[in-house]
Every structure is written in structure tokens, then in C-alpha cells.
Amino acid sequence: MSGRRRKGDGLNLRFLRRLCAAACLFPVCAAVHAGDQPQWGAAHSRNMVSAETGLPDAVAAEGEAGPLWSVGLGDNSYGTPVVAGGRVYIGANNLNPVDARLQGDYGLLYCLSEKDGALLWKLGTPRIGGDDYLDWPGIAVCSPPTVEGDRVYAVTNRYQIVCLDARGQENGNDGPYLDEGVLMARDGEPPLEVTASDADVLWIFDLKTQAGIYPHDGAHASPLLDGPWLYANSCNGVDNTHKVIRNPDAPSLVVLDKRTGRLVARDGERIGPRVFHSTWSSPALGAVDGVQTVFFCGGDGVCYGFRALGHDEAPEPERVLERIWRFDPDPAAPKENVAEYLKDNQAGPSTIHSMPVWLDGRLYITGGGDTWWGKREAWLKCVDTSKPGDATESGLLWTAPLKKFSMSTPCVADGLVFVTDGGGELSCVDAATGALLWAEDLGGEIWGSVLAADGKVYVGTRRGEVAVFAAAREKQLLSRATLGAAISSTPVAANGALFVATQERIFAFGKR
């Protein structure tokens, strides 16, 4: 294979020339369907709401409420699917190898046919190894990709932001990146032969070598696209002692040119020394008083608002994002020497796993206690983003307490907020006041978020159940059934169908 480069190398001149040539082809896109769900959360707001109708009131692994199709994923999939251009994309692991060349602990990004779940292509990337906390065994690709036209933007288990051709190798390995065989090979082993079922990589940005991060556990960075720019959290975190930030000066939020993968901007908040566990939250976008603002929750439990880069800007050299807004949901929590509070269930730092949701000038955030460490207090907060500068005191509109840590991105629909916590409780809260309207203990941990669609809310649990409620101010359970394996992802609605991924299979439900 010609043009071989090592992973992590900077862009060379030949690569840039190829990339510029390929950029001319970018308008050639896969068909876009009106009901597609091309990213995690709706549009730029990240709200977990879909306009789809005709969705089922009940789902089941088989029988009358059974799926249109289902496909095995492995045994430990945490990925939430996205749907675009007749394709379904989802991350998984490699317990049941779909390719004899990819043996052992690999991360996989699947591209499946939306019609019947048939495998169209896949990207396989081997586990980093050496230290379990760099790339936790078996969890593989967790990050939901983002799709735009015929380009797929994803984050691998090796903390590489990649741009892929949605058509895979269908139109040939036309570059500009030509070293897919190197990317798929284990460290120190020869390149693999690229086949028709492999992904076609266009560019790679390695967060470890090119942004200087030290990651923790697994990558969970859902890319946000705005014009020519890609925003993503960096996954910077603690080392295996859970007490040391190896690279405190590494960025928490990076901005890439989506056409080339070049780093154009980063945050300048130096969040690193205050990170309690890792950088989990992905960014959202909103317009505040006419100013496009990127909202991002750092690993220090603080939410930041940065002025979005203009679409016509040409940042060169790399610049620091301008912070124009800040909100600390837990100002009394420690911000220094945070490692001292690992086992403090009362006074420890707050952290935020979920994405912020911006809607109609308000930002909805869940946070508080960490999944494994620190205090157990948790909450849902609503913030007025029109308050300039530091809105910690001036911006808070209301707080709704949660029973346990929450990784759930809020779902705001028709004046209601639906949110879950790790203890297994689904709550419905009045969006105007924060008053609790109803709650239901679903009896198992919940790591995903709630989807609102077609007058219903869908939620999966780690017990493998899918519960369906009416999206209403009064509690009405419509159905509850098991899909046979733990669910750690968020249901997705697209083109009249409901997609639910367990840790072993992905199911598509809809009218037959």
C-alpha cells in the first residue's frame, strides 16, 4: 500500500494535497431522509426529542411486538445508534468476531443497512492495552458518531477522531488517507489487507498525540458540527491511581476543521487540575442574544459557554476559545485537591457525565455525584443563559433533586423534563418550575437517556428492560418488556422506526 504513514503523525504536504483534492468531492452525498437522526440528540440543542410518529407502544425481543430486524453486536456495547442516509451506525466490541482478521479485544464501529440490518462496512481498531484505565477491556467504541452527508465523524476506542466515507470501500479507497491496514493492525504487527467490508478513512486526529491528553476508562465524545467546525470533548482524565492528572495542561474541548482534521482551537480554562474523574460531557450549541454559543460541561463539574467560531473564520494559527459565560452548578464543592475526596460521599466534588441541553434560552444540566466516586448527591438544574458572564448566582432558575448519580441527558418535551438517575428512577419534572410531577422506580440502574417521541417516552435499564410511558403530566405506563441483555444506551427514533441497542444486540422496531 502506497503513502503509508504512522498513526499520530502530523499532516504532511502530500497528504494535504490529496485532502484538498478530495474536498472537491464533499458535495457528493448519500441521500438524506427527512426523518434521519444523524447525531446523538436532536439538532444542535442535544435535546432527546424526535418528531417521529407511528412508533410502537410496546417492544419485545420476539412475537407480535418483536423487531423488524435485530443484529448481534458483541457482549458489551454501550453505543447509541445514529441513523442517516439509509444506514445505521453504532459502536460495539468484538466478542463474536465478524471478521477473522480482527481477533481479540477490538473496538468496532458498525455501518448497517437501515432496511434489514445487513453489515455494509465496519471500522475495527485494537484496544490500546498496557493499562486497563486507558481503554477499559471490552467496552470498545462507546461514542455515538455524527453524520453529515456522506461523511461520518466518530471517536474510536483509541481516542482518535476519525472522518469516514459513509460509502465505505464501495467507491474504492480513494484517500486522502490510505493506511487503513495500519490503523486496524495491533501495535507492532504488520498492516492488515484492506477489504470491501472495511471503512474508508479520510482523516485521523489522535487526541493522545496531537492534543496531549491522558485518557481514562473509555472515549465518550459525541462530535458536534457547526459549519466547517467539529467540536468534541477531549476525554482527558485521571490515571489509574484516580488521584493524578498526568497532563493537566491538555485541553478539555477541541475544535477541528471537519474537512481536514486540523486542530484550529481549544479551550483555555485549564480544567485539567480540577478534573475529578474524566471529561465525559459532549458540547451543545445555542444562540444567546444572537451570539452562537458552545455549551460544554468540564470534568470539574462546571458548565462553560464559549463563543462559537464564525463559519467564515480561518483560524490560523490555532487559537483559544473565548469564554463568554460560566455556570457552576455546585459552587460549594471543592475545586482544588479534588483527589482527597474520592471516597467522601458527602462533601466531594460534583461531576457531569451528561450533555447539556439548550432550549429557548435555558440550559438543562444533570450532575452531582460520580458513578463510582465521591458524593451521592445528584440534581437536575435549569439555568437562564441570558445572564452574562458568571451566571452561577444570577442564572439559576430551579433545582430538582435526583436520588442518585445521573448520566442522563435531559429530555425536554412540551413543558416537561424527563430524566433518569443511576438508581433506576425515571422522573417527570415541570420545565417551568422544576416541580416533580411523577416518578417511577424501574428497578435497575439506568445509564442511558430518555427519548421522547410520538407522545411517548422510551427508556432502557441495565436489567435489559424497555419501559414506555405516556409523555404526560400524569404517570401512565404503556408497556414494559425485556430485550434479554443490559441496556446502557439511549433509544433512537428515525424514519418511522425505533432503534434500541442492548449490550449484545441492536433492534429495529416499527410497522411491518
C-alpha positions in Angstrom: 0.0 0.0 0.0 1.4 3.3 -1.0 1.6 6.5 1.0 2.0 4.8 4.4 2.1 7.0 7.4 2.4 6.1 11.1 -0.7 6.8 13.3 -0.5 10.1 15.0 1.9 11.7 12.5 1.1 15.3 11.6 -0.3 16.1 8.2 2.4 16.1 5.5 2.3 18.1 2.3 1.4 15.1 0.1 -1.5 14.3 2.5 -2.7 17.9 2.4 -2.7 17.9 -1.4 -4.7 14.8 -1.5 -7.1 16.2 1.1 -7.7 19.4 -0.9 -8.4 17.3 -4.0 -10.9 15.2 -2.1 -12.6 18.2 -0.6 -13.9 19.0 -4.0 -15.9 15.8 -3.8 -17.6 16.5 -0.5 -20.8 17.8 -2.1 -21.4 14.3 -3.4 -23.7 13.0 -0.6 -25.7 10.0 0.4 -29.4 10.5 0.2 -30.7 12.4 3.2 -34.1 11.4 4.7 -36.3 13.9 6.5 -36.6 11.6 9.4 -32.9 10.8 9.9 -31.3 11.1 13.3 -27.7 11.8 12.3 -26.3 12.6 15.8 -26.9 11.9 19.4 -29.6 14.3 20.5 -31.8 16.4 18.3 -30.1 19.1 16.2 -27.5 21.4 17.9 -29.5 21.6 21.2 -28.7 17.9 22.1 -32.3 17.5 23.2 -33.5 13.9 23.3 -36.7 14.6 21.4 -37.9 13.2 18.0 -40.7 14.4 15.7 -41.3 10.8 14.5 -44.8 9.4 14.7 -46.4 6.0 14.4 -43.9 4.4 16.8 -44.9 1.3 18.8 -46.4 1.5 22.3 -44.6 -1.7 23.2 -41.5 -3.6 22.1 -40.3 -7.2 22.7 -37.5 -9.4 21.7 -39.9 -11.6 19.7 -43.6 -12.1 18.9 -46.2 -9.6 17.9 -44.2 -6.7 19.3 -41.0 -8.1 18.1 -38.4 -6.3 15.9 -38.3 -5.7 12.2 -34.7 -7.0 12.5 -32.0 -7.4 15.0 -28.2 -7.8 14.8 -25.7 -9.2 17.2 -23.1 -6.6 18.4 -20.9 -8.4 20.9 -21.4 -8.6 24.6 -20.5 -5.2 26.0 -21.9 -2.5 23.7 -22.5 1.0 25.1 -23.1 2.7 21.8 -26.2 4.7 21.0 -27.1 4.3 17.3 -27.5 7.1 14.8 -29.4 6.9 11.6 -28.6 8.7 8.3 -28.8 8.1 4.6 -30.3 4.6 4.8 -27.6 3.5 7.3 -27.4 2.8 11.0 -24.1 3.4 12.8 -23.3 2.0 16.2 -20.2 1.2 18.2 -19.6 -2.1 19.8 -16.9 -4.6 20.9 -15.7 -7.8 19.3 -16.7 -10.7 21.4 -18.2 -12.5 18.4 -15.8 -11.6 15.6 -17.4 -10.6 12.3 -14.0 -10.7 10.6 -11.4 -13.5 11.1 -8.6 -10.8 10.9 -9.9 -9.0 13.9 -9.3 -11.3 16.8 -9.4 -10.4 20.5 -10.3 -7.1 22.1 -11.2 -4.7 19.3 -13.4 -1.7 19.1 -15.9 -1.8 16.2 -17.9 0.9 14.5 -20.6 -0.8 12.5 -22.4 0.6 9.5 -25.6 -1.4 8.9 -28.4 -1.2 6.4 -31.4 0.7 7.8 -33.7 -1.6 5.9 -32.6 -5.0 7.2 -29.5 -4.6 9.4 -27.1 -6.1 6.9 -23.5 -5.2 7.5 -22.3 -2.7 5.0 -18.8 -2.0 6.4 -17.0 -1.7 9.7 -14.1 0.1 11.3 -12.0 -2.1 13.6 -9.4 -0.6 16.0 -7.5 -2.7 18.5 -7.6 -2.0 22.2 -4.7 0.2 23.5 -3.6 -2.3 26.2 -0.9 -1.9 28.8 -3.2 -0.1 31.3 -6.8 -1.0 31.8 -7.8 2.5 32.6 -6.6 3.9 29.3 -9.0 1.7 27.3 -11.1 -0.4 29.6 -11.3 -4.1 28.5 -14.3 -4.9 26.4 -16.1 -1.6 26.4 -14.8 -0.7 22.9 -16.4 2.1 20.9 -18.9 4.0 23.1 -19.1 7.3 21.3 -22.1 7.9 19.1 -20.9 9.2 15.7 -22.2 12.2 13.9 -23.1 12.0 10.2 -23.3 14.8 7.7 -24.0 14.0 4.0 -21.5 11.2 3.1 -19.1 11.9 6.0 -19.2 10.1 9.3 -17.3 11.7 12.2 -16.6 9.3 15.1 -14.3 8.7 18.0 -12.6 5.3 18.4 -11.7 3.4 21.5 -8.1 4.6 20.8 -9.2 8.2 21.3 -8.9 9.0 17.6 -11.4 11.4 16.0 -11.9 10.0 12.5 -13.7 11.1 9.4 -15.0 8.2 7.3 -16.7 7.9 4.0 -20.3 6.7 4.6 -20.0 4.6 1.5 -17.1 2.6 2.9 -14.9 1.0 0.2 -17.8 0.9 -2.2 -16.2 3.7 -4.3 -12.7 2.4 -3.6 -10.1 3.6 -1.1 -9.8 7.0 -2.7 -7.9 8.7 0.1 -6.6 11.0 1.1 -5.8 8.6 4.0 -4.6 5.3 2.6 -3.4 3.4 5.7 -6.5 1.7 6.9 -4.5 -1.5 7.1 -2.1 0.1 9.6 -5.0 1.6 11.6 -6.6 -1.8 12.0 -3.4 -3.7 13.0 -2.3 -4.3 16.5 0.6 -2.3 17.7 3.9 -3.8 16.4 2.1 -6.1 13.9 2.1 -5.7 10.1 -0.7 -3.9 8.3 -3.9 -5.8 7.5 -5.1 -6.2 4.0 -8.0 -3.8 3.3 -11.2 -5.5 2.1 -14.5 -4.4 0.7 -16.1 -4.6 4.2 -13.7 -2.2 5.8 -14.2 1.5 6.5 -12.7 4.2 4.2 -10.9 6.6 6.5 -10.4 10.2 5.2 -8.5 11.7 8.1 -7.5 11.0 11.7 -6.8 13.3 14.6 -5.2 11.5 17.6 -6.3 13.1 20.8 -3.4 11.5 22.7 -0.5 12.5 20.5 -1.9 15.6 18.8 -3.8 17.2 21.8 -1.7 15.7 24.5 -4.4 14.1 26.6 -4.2 11.3 29.1 -7.5 9.5 28.8 -9.4 7.4 31.3 -11.7 4.4 31.0 -13.1 5.0 27.5 -13.8 7.6 24.9 -17.3 9.1 25.0 -17.1 12.2 22.9 -20.1 12.8 20.5 -18.9 15.2 17.8 -20.8 18.4 17.3 -20.7 20.0 13.9 -21.2 23.7 13.2 -20.4 24.9 9.7 -16.9 23.9 8.9 -16.0 23.1 12.5 -16.1 20.0 14.7 -16.3 20.4 18.5 -15.5 17.4 20.7 -14.6 16.8 24.3 -11.0 15.6 24.7 -11.6 12.7 27.2 -8.7 14.0 29.4 -8.8 12.4 32.9 -7.0 10.9 35.8 -4.5 8.0 35.7 -5.0 4.5 37.2 -4.5 5.9 40.7 -7.6 8.0 40.3 -5.6 10.8 42.0 -3.2 12.2 39.4 -3.9 14.2 36.2 -0.9 13.2 34.1 -1.5 16.0 31.6 -3.1 18.9 33.4 -2.4 21.4 30.5 -4.2 19.3 27.9 -7.4 20.8 26.5 -10.8 19.7 27.6 -12.6 20.9 24.5 -11.1 20.8 21.0 -12.2 22.3 17.7 -11.2 20.7 14.4 -11.6 21.7 10.8 -14.0 19.0 9.7 -12.6 19.0 6.2 -9.0 18.3 7.1 -8.9 17.2 10.8 -6.6 20.1 11.6 -6.8 21.4 15.2 -8.0 25.0 15.0 -8.9 25.9 18.6 -9.1 24.7 22.1 -10.5 25.9 25.4 -8.1 27.9 27.6 -9.7 27.2 31.0 -7.0 24.8 32.2 -9.7 22.5 33.6 -7.2 19.6 33.9 -6.0 20.1 37.6 -9.7 20.2 38.7 -10.9 17.1 36.8 -12.3 14.7 39.3 -12.6 11.6 37.1 -12.6 12.2 33.4 -14.1 14.5 30.7 -17.4 12.9 29.8 -19.8 15.6 28.6 -20.1 16.5 24.9 -20.9 20.0 23.7 -24.2 21.6 22.7 -24.9 24.8 20.7 -27.3 27.6 21.3 -27.9 31.2 20.2 -27.9 33.6 23.2 -28.9 37.2 22.2 -27.8 36.4 18.7 -24.4 35.0 19.7 -23.7 31.4 18.8 -22.5 29.8 22.0 -21.0 26.4 22.5 -22.0 25.0 25.9 -19.7 22.5 27.4 -19.5 20.8 30.9 -16.0 20.2 32.0 -14.6 17.4 34.2 -14.6 19.9 37.0 -18.4 19.9 37.2 -18.6 23.4 35.8 -20.5 24.4 32.6 -18.8 26.8 30.2 -20.1 28.9 27.3 -17.7 29.7 24.5 -18.2 32.0 21.6 -18.6 29.7 18.6 -16.1 30.2 15.7 -17.6 32.1 12.8 -18.2 29.9 9.7 -16.1 32.2 7.6 -13.2 32.4 10.0 -9.9 30.8 9.1 -8.2 30.2 12.5 -4.5 30.0 11.8 -2.6 29.6 13.9 -4.5 27.6 16.5 -6.5 29.9 18.8 -8.0 29.8 22.3 -11.8 29.8 22.5 -13.3 32.9 24.1 -15.3 32.1 27.2 -18.4 34.4 27.5 -20.5 32.5 30.1 -20.0 30.3 33.1 -22.2 28.4 35.5 -21.1 26.4 38.5 -24.0 24.0 39.5 -22.3 23.2 42.8 -20.2 26.3 43.9 -19.7 24.9 47.4 -18.0 21.8 46.0 -14.1 21.6 46.3 -12.2 22.7 43.2 -8.7 22.1 44.4 -7.0 18.9 45.7 -10.1 17.0 44.5 -8.4 13.6 44.8 -8.7 13.9 48.5 -12.5 13.4 48.2 -12.6 10.1 46.2 -14.4 8.3 49.0 -16.2 11.2 50.5 -19.9 10.6 50.0 -20.9 13.9 51.4 -18.5 16.7 50.5 -16.9 15.6 47.3 -16.7 17.4 44.0 -19.6 17.3 41.5 -19.1 15.9 38.1 -21.2 15.9 34.9 -21.5 12.9 32.6 -24.4 14.0 30.5 -24.7 16.6 27.7 -26.2 20.0 28.4 -29.5 20.7 26.6 -30.1 24.2 25.4 -33.7 25.1 24.5 -35.4 28.5 24.3 -32.7 30.4 26.3 -32.5 27.8 29.0 -29.8 25.2 29.7 -30.8 21.9 31.4 -28.0 20.0 33.2 -27.8 16.9 35.2 -24.9 16.2 37.6 -23.7 15.8 41.1 -22.2 12.6 42.4 -19.9 10.5 40.3 -20.8 7.0 39.1 -18.2 5.3 41.3 -16.5 8.1 43.4 -17.4 11.0 45.6 -20.7 12.2 47.0 -24.0 10.7 46.1 -26.0 13.9 45.8 -27.4 14.4 42.4 -29.6 17.0 40.7 -31.2 18.4 37.6 -30.7 22.2 37.1 -32.3 24.8 34.8 -30.3 27.9 34.0 -31.1 31.2 32.3 -28.3 31.6 29.7 -29.2 35.2 29.0 -27.4 36.2 32.2 -23.9 37.3 31.0 -20.5 36.4 32.5 -20.6 34.2 35.6 -24.2 33.2 36.0 -23.7 30.9 39.0 -25.9 33.1 41.2 -27.9 35.1 38.7 -28.8 32.3 36.2 -30.1 29.5 38.3 -33.9 29.2 37.8 -34.6 25.9 39.7 -33.1 22.7 41.0 -34.8 19.3 41.1 -33.1 16.7 43.3 -32.3 13.3 42.0 -31.9 10.2 44.2 -28.5 9.1 42.8 -25.8 10.0 40.3 -27.1 10.7 36.8 -25.6 10.1 33.4 -28.9 11.0 31.7 -29.0 13.9 29.3 -32.3 15.8 30.0 -35.2 15.3 27.6 -37.4 18.4 27.3 -40.7 18.0 25.6 -44.0 20.0 25.7 -43.1 21.8 29.0 -41.9 18.6 30.7 -38.4 17.4 31.5 -37.8 13.6 31.6 -34.6 12.4 33.3 -33.3 9.3 34.9 -30.7 8.6 37.6 -28.3 5.7 38.2 -30.5 4.3 40.9 -33.2 3.4 38.3 -35.7 6.2 38.8 -37.4 8.0 35.9 -38.7 11.4 36.8 -41.0 13.8 35.1 -40.5 17.5 36.1 -42.3 20.7 35.2 -40.0 22.6 32.9 -41.1 26.0 34.1 -40.8 25.4 37.8 -38.8 22.2 38.4 -41.6 20.7 40.4 -41.7 16.9 40.4 -44.9 15.7 38.7 -44.2 12.0 38.9 -41.5 9.3 39.3 -41.2 5.6 38.7 -38.6 3.2 40.1 -37.7 0.9 37.2 -35.7 -1.4 39.4 -32.4 -1.3 37.7 -29.6 1.1 37.0 -30.1 3.5 34.1 -27.0 4.7 32.2 -28.7 6.0 29.1 -31.1 8.9 28.5 -34.8 9.1 27.8 -36.2 9.6 24.3 -39.5 11.5 23.8 -41.3 10.8 20.5 -44.9 10.3 19.3 -46.4 11.2 22.6 -44.4 8.6 24.5 -41.1 8.4 26.4 -38.8 5.4 26.0 -36.1 4.4 28.4 -33.9 1.3 28.8 -32.4 -0.1 32.0 -29.3 -2.2 32.9 -31.7 -5.0 33.7 -32.5 -5.2 30.0 -36.0 -3.7 30.2 -37.5 -1.1 27.9 -40.3 0.9 29.6 -42.7 3.0 27.6 -44.7 5.8 29.3 -47.1 8.5 28.0 -45.2 11.8 27.7 -47.7 13.5 30.0 -48.0 15.3 33.3 -49.7 12.2 34.9 -48.0 8.9 35.1 -49.2 6.3 32.6 -47.2 3.2 32.0 -47.9 1.8 28.5 -45.6 -1.2 28.4 -42.6 -2.8 29.9 -40.6 -5.7 28.5 -37.1 -7.2 28.5 -34.8 -7.5 25.5 -32.6 -10.0 27.1 -29.4 -8.0 27.9 -28.4 -4.9 29.7 -29.2 -1.6 28.0 -26.6 1.2 28.5 -27.6 3.4 25.6 -30.5 5.7 24.5 -33.3 4.7 22.2 -33.4 6.5 18.9 -36.3 7.2 16.5 -35.8 7.7 12.8 -37.9 7.3 9.7 -40.9 5.8 11.5 -38.8 3.2 13.4 -37.5 2.9 16.9 -33.9 1.6 17.4 -32.8 0.2 20.7 -29.4 -1.2 21.4 -28.7 -3.6 24.3 -25.1 -4.6 25.1 -25.5 -7.6 22.8 -27.8 -6.7 20.0 -29.4 -3.8 18.2 -33.2 -4.0 17.5 -35.3 -2.1 14.9 -39.0 -1.8 15.8 -41.8 -0.4 13.6 -44.7 -1.1 11.4 -44.5 -4.2 9.3 
